[in-house]
Amino acid sequence: MKDAVDWLGYTYYYIRCMKNPQVYSVDADDDDKLLTGHRANLIHTAASELEKCGLLKYERSSGLFQPTELGRIASHYYLTCYTVSSMS
């Protein structure tokens, strides 16, 4: 989880959120100037969605991710989680 939150901090999305938080529905919080909480929430939401589709095992207590075999295949062929879930 921490690595994913850190990685998101290097993206263009993060830069845009910092410049114009209202457009990206980011709550302006003085305690979270670097949007760490917002980034963690995005990662948690994405990991939960991938887990529902069977592409990832997500341990919420430790924040660890583990891809499943189906997740590796979907990644290799650029399949979305919605495509994979519709195949089940």
C-alpha positions in Angstrom: 0.0 0.0 0.0 2.7 2.5 1.0 4.6 1.9 -2.3 1.4 2.4 -4.3 0.6 5.6 -2.5 4.2 6.8 -3.0 4.1 5.9 -6.7 0.8 7.8 -7.2 2.7 10.9 -5.9 4.9 10.8 -9.0 2.0 10.9 -11.5 0.6 13.7 -13.5 -2.8 13.0 -11.8 -1.2 14.0 -8.5 0.3 17.2 -9.9 -3.2 18.1 -11.3 -4.8 17.4 -8.0 -2.4 19.6 -6.2 -3.0 22.5 -8.6 -6.7 22.2 -8.8 -8.2 20.0 -6.1 -11.8 21.0 -6.7 -11.8 19.6 -10.2 -10.7 16.2 -8.9 -13.1 16.2 -5.9 -10.2 16.4 -3.4 -11.2 17.8 0.0 -8.9 20.7 0.9 -7.5 19.6 4.2 -4.8 21.6 6.0 -3.5 18.4 7.7 -3.1 16.6 4.4 -1.2 19.1 2.2 0.5 16.3 0.2 -2.9 14.5 -0.4 -1.5 11.3 1.2 -5.0 10.4 2.6 -6.6 11.0 -0.8 -4.0 8.9 -2.5 -4.4 6.1 0.0 -8.2 6.2 -0.4 -7.8 5.9 -4.2 -5.4 2.9 -3.9 -7.7 1.2 -1.3 -10.7 1.7 -3.6 -8.8 0.3 -6.7 -7.4 -2.7 -4.7 -10.9 -3.5 -3.4 -12.4 -3.4 -6.9 -9.6 -5.7 -8.2 -10.1 -8.1 -5.3 -13.9 -8.3 -6.1 -13.0 -9.2 -9.7 -10.6 -11.9 -8.5 -7.5 -10.2 -9.9 -5.8 -9.4 -6.6 -5.6 -10.6 -3.0 -5.7 -7.6 -0.7 -4.9 -7.8 3.0 -6.4 -4.7 4.5 -4.8 -5.0 7.9 -1.2 -5.1 6.5 -1.8 -3.3 3.2 -0.2 -6.0 1.2 -1.3 -6.9 -2.4 -0.8 -10.2 -4.1 -1.8 -10.7 -7.7 -3.7 -13.8 -8.6 -2.9 -15.9 -11.7 -6.0 -14.4 -13.3 -4.7 -11.0 -12.5 -1.4 -11.8 -14.1 -3.1 -13.0 -17.3 -5.4 -9.9 -17.3 -2.4 -7.6 -16.9 -0.5 -9.4 -19.7 -3.4 -9.0 -22.2 -4.5 -5.5 -20.9 -7.9 -6.8 -19.8 -9.9 -4.6 -17.5 -11.4 -6.0 -14.3 -14.9 -5.5 -15.8 -14.0 -7.6 -18.8 -12.7 -10.4 -16.6 -15.7 -10.3 -14.3 -18.1 -10.5 -17.2 -16.3 -13.7 -18.3 -17.1 -15.5 -15.0 
